[in-house]
Amino acid sequence: MHDARFPSLLARAVIGAAPKPALDLGAAALLAAMRRNHPRLFSVLGECRRTRILVELTDPPRRFLLEYGSGAPTLHVVEDEGDVAADATLKGGLEAMMALLEARVDGDALFFNRELVVGGDTAAIVTLRNILDRETIDVLDEASSLFGPLRRMARAAILNWERRVARLSAALAPQAANSAGAETHEAEAAELRAEIEGLKTRLAKLEARQRRREGAAA
Amino acid sequence: MRNINYLELVCPAGTPAALRTAIDAGADTVYCGFRDCTNARNYPGLNFDDQELAEGIAYAHARGRWVLVAVNTFPRAGDLGPWRRAVDAAAAAGADAVILADIGLLDYASRRHPKLRLHLSVQAAASNPLSIDFYREQFGVSRVVLPRVLAVSEVAALIARMKIEAEVFAFGSLGTMVEGRCYLSSYITGRSPSSDGACAPAEFVSYREEGGKMVSRLGEVMTNCYARNENAAYPTPCKSRLMVRGDASYLFEEPVGLNAASILAELKGAGVTALKIEGRQRSRAYVGEVVTHFRAALDALARGEAAPTAVSDLHAIAEGGKVTLSAFKKGWR
């Protein structure tokens, strides 16, 4: 749809299943990586007035609060389903959001086609869109960079898992429409969840190993 | 000497990244503006500072392309400073031309920078030979960007009687009002595209879900109300859906984008020198997609082949998700 390299199936599964503390940690790590790789972007965001943007994903349905303009930008999961104090709201699918972040798609076209819904302070949304459009961001690269010298291994692992999730999804799709295959469906879904948990554990170990190496080098 | 294939392709850049994207996608020329009220796309987070412009020009010149700087708003009374500074900065950065609309600023640029090429902005709304001759004779203007109100036959008749290059819009948003004279946005918000460089400034725009529909407002004025799966549009006053005698309709212009891809040969035959893609406020993804398609079409026409049909199929990225030939083919006549 948006010419993506981004592992959207895997990301959708992780974002949909992971608890808030894990996602908050992941978001903080991703922002830290982006800060290292895009110092100009974070400098410009730091010069903005304090802004809170509620990002509402529709698939999976999760909400994040992005804050910038006073100190380092932060990104947190919002679990409360009630109103959130935010200057603006951005609502859309995960794939569209990632394509927008990576400047692979035109935000106005997404808005025209109603794939993206904006609310609140429109100027804040327009400003953020234009600031991001100046940068070349690749979320997969940013995530892989968390692993330092092991980034290529991590990237390969992520893409490998994305392919496996895609194969499983394709295999499950016809069975989902067939109630007779419900048990098989559930078993394979459980296998998928287990494999995702395994991936998370493996990545955490890689990250810990890298931290130890950095500590030893220091 | 540049190698122009068929028609010069003049493309928008709201950011340095968009400039590089346009050049890499095949633009012959890129136009951009400073981050202030002197250019007609003065939106938050967009545009260039002096250093970014100099770097962009270096990138383009290294690849044999041109960069034009739009200083195409009208100076405010008693506040000429930003406009003079913009012209001087564009000349200092090595711009290949400045795009101007105001008669006083044209005079300033022609006297202060006699070697700087001048293009007459569409904001000047020059659409007859007398007017265009005046700009050429008085200020040495080399090119006029024609208003989006002329049929192809009228473009041809005009070009036959003028002695400078003609540039026409080929893709992007349409302005239905007299170019450079629209104050509808100013009437509602106090800011206009003509002096502040922003039509429907974002800080006055809001979108809300109301009763299952999306309602857009500019200031306190409702500009549209969209059903759940209906394509949305910019909240500009000229494309508002207005209630008249109980019926909601687009009185001035529907939210639709121009796409002249299907009449490129006719425009070439009419004597047009350059095609302009509108959209400095759009993303670099838009720039890349539109420029790539038009580049392929122009190259095909230069080889004597038909333009690829894909270039006529850019409606998904056009305003409102629809395209038109607008005044080029005055179907309402």
Chai-1 contact restraints between the chains, C-beta under 6 A:
chainA,res_idxA,chainB,res_idxB,connection_type,confidence,min_distance_angstrom,max_distance_angstrom,comment,restraint_id
A,A103,B,R284,contact,1.0,0.0,6.0,A-B,restraint_1
A,A103,B,A285,contact,1.0,0.0,6.0,A-B,restraint_2
A,R104,B,A285,contact,1.0,0.0,6.0,A-B,restraint_3
A,V105,B,A285,contact,1.0,0.0,6.0,A-B,restraint_4
A,D106,B,R282,contact,1.0,0.0,6.0,A-B,restraint_5
A,D106,B,S283,contact,1.0,0.0,6.0,A-B,restraint_6
A,D106,B,A285,contact,1.0,0.0,6.0,A-B,restraint_7
A,D106,B,Y286,contact,1.0,0.0,6.0,A-B,restraint_8
A,D106,B,I317,contact,1.0,0.0,6.0,A-B,restraint_9
A,G107,B,S283,contact,1.0,0.0,6.0,A-B,restraint_10
A,D108,B,R282,contact,1.0,0.0,6.0,A-B,restraint_11
A,A109,B,I317,contact,1.0,0.0,6.0,A-B,restraint_12
A,F111,B,A232,contact,1.0,0.0,6.0,A-B,restraint_13
A,F112,B,N231,contact,1.0,0.0,6.0,A-B,restraint_14
A,F112,B,A232,contact,1.0,0.0,6.0,A-B,restraint_15
A,F112,B,G321,contact,1.0,0.0,6.0,A-B,restraint_16
A,N113,B,G321,contact,1.0,0.0,6.0,A-B,restraint_17
A,V118,B,Y207,contact,1.0,0.0,6.0,A-B,restraint_18
A,G119,B,Y207,contact,1.0,0.0,6.0,A-B,restraint_19
A,T122,B,A202,contact,1.0,0.0,6.0,A-B,restraint_20
A,T122,B,V205,contact,1.0,0.0,6.0,A-B,restraint_21
A,A123,B,P44,contact,1.0,0.0,6.0,A-B,restraint_22
A,A123,B,A202,contact,1.0,0.0,6.0,A-B,restraint_23
A,A123,B,E203,contact,1.0,0.0,6.0,A-B,restraint_24
A,V126,B,P44,contact,1.0,0.0,6.0,A-B,restraint_25
A,V126,B,A202,contact,1.0,0.0,6.0,A-B,restraint_26
A,T127,B,P44,contact,1.0,0.0,6.0,A-B,restraint_27
A,T127,B,G45,contact,1.0,0.0,6.0,A-B,restraint_28
A,N130,B,G45,contact,1.0,0.0,6.0,A-B,restraint_29
A,N130,B,L46,contact,1.0,0.0,6.0,A-B,restraint_30
A,I131,B,G45,contact,1.0,0.0,6.0,A-B,restraint_31
A,D133,B,T15,contact,1.0,0.0,6.0,A-B,restraint_32
A,D133,B,S283,contact,1.0,0.0,6.0,A-B,restraint_33
A,D133,B,R284,contact,1.0,0.0,6.0,A-B,restraint_34
A,R134,B,T15,contact,1.0,0.0,6.0,A-B,restraint_35
A,R134,B,A17,contact,1.0,0.0,6.0,A-B,restraint_36
